[in-house]
Amino acid sequence: MAITIPITGEYITLAQLLKSENIIESGGQAKYYLADHAVELNGVSEQRRGKKLYPGDQVTIGADVYQIEAGHFSKEQLQEKAEQQAILRKYQPSSRNNKQPKGPASWS
């Protein structure tokens, strides 16, 4: 029986999966964990901690099987995400309006 992993974005990385399932404590441990343990992605051995896992992928770690699935969002969650993105866009610096000189000539 596979353990279902719902993801909120387009993908997660293998290191994020290991961390979310408390297999490792920090992302930095992923490299060493993958070097010492057998991990398979869709039946193929995988050792890249940054490997992107998409909905439909199946990851086998030891005897455990993880099935990556797209998470389902409520109307409120979708609205909150849209509001967060709007705020980020509003406060993101615009490169068009930045008239400060750049480069070595402006350093003196």
Secondary structure, 3 states (H helix, E strand, C coil): CCEEEEECCCCEEHHHHHHHCCCCCCHHHHHHHHHHCCEEECCEECCCCCCEECCCCEEEECCEEEEEEECCCCHHHHHHHHHHHHHHHHHCCCCCCCCCCCCHHHCC
